[in-house]
Every structure is written in C-alpha cells, then in structure tokens.
Amino acid sequence: MPGPRTWNRTVRPPSGPVVRPARLGDRDDDERGSSSVEFAILFPVVVALLLAGPQLGMWYFAREAADAAAQAGARAASASAATGGAGQRAADTYLARLGTGTITSYSVIEEDTATTVSVHIVAQVPNVIPLPGLTPTVDVTVVRGKERFTTPESP
C-alpha cells in the first residue's frame, strides 16, 4: 500500500516591487483634516434641518389655533343680538384656553360694518431655530356676514 501523498509547499518570493491594496483609512498627506472641515460645514446645516420640523409644527398649530379663534370670534360677532366687541372677547377667550403653549403674544381686532364682521388675529410663535431676525408670526382674517332680519321693503 502506498504512503500518503505530500505536496511541495515552498513559496517563491515575488519578483518586482510589492504593491499592497489600499485599505480603509489610508489617506494621502494632502487629505489630512478634510473630514473635520466637512463636519464643520455640514453640522450647522444638519442642526437647522433638525430644528425646522418642530418649528414648522409649532407654526402650523399656532395658525390653526388663530384661525379657529377668528372663526369663533366672527361667529359670536355675527349673531343678530351681538353687542360691540363680542367677537374680540370670544377670540380672546378661545386663544387664552388653547394657544398658551404655541402663541407667545397676540392681538385681536374686530371690525363691524352694516352687513359683515371681520376678526383679524396676529400672533407670535416661539422661535426654535436660533437665527437672528427670524420671528415667526401668524396672520389670520375671517370675514362673515351679519345675521339680520329683512323685509321686502328693506333688504
């Protein structure tokens, strides 16, 4: 019976210069510090994008609250037995109950004519993004016809 087979395992050294493959993390000397420069440029942009979502959400909620308050004020002022300033009081009450967290300050203006009533609300929204000169505001106006009884002789 013949013996086990053996292989010749001698390795010859390569002829010529040895070229090793590039590995992750190998950089030339002229690219030193480029990642810190990239980080310094991109970091403010990333932070602004992260804060833009909450800022937009707060602005949208404040706009919806101001619109609902203006609707409530116009509805109260357009009733046939409404007294002067009823719309402004109704809008103030609505905003005092609902918009305390997302509205820092507001102003309500009610204007009456013979046939219509308008309620105008301007509100300030808290600033989440620390940019100078950025003051998010909400401006809503609701116009509604007044309830009145007419006769064929006086339309």
Summary of the structure (lengths in Angstrom):
residues: 155
radius of gyration: 35.8
end to end distance: 126.0
largest distance: 131.8
contacts: 348
relative contact order: 0.14
helix: 39%
strand: 17%
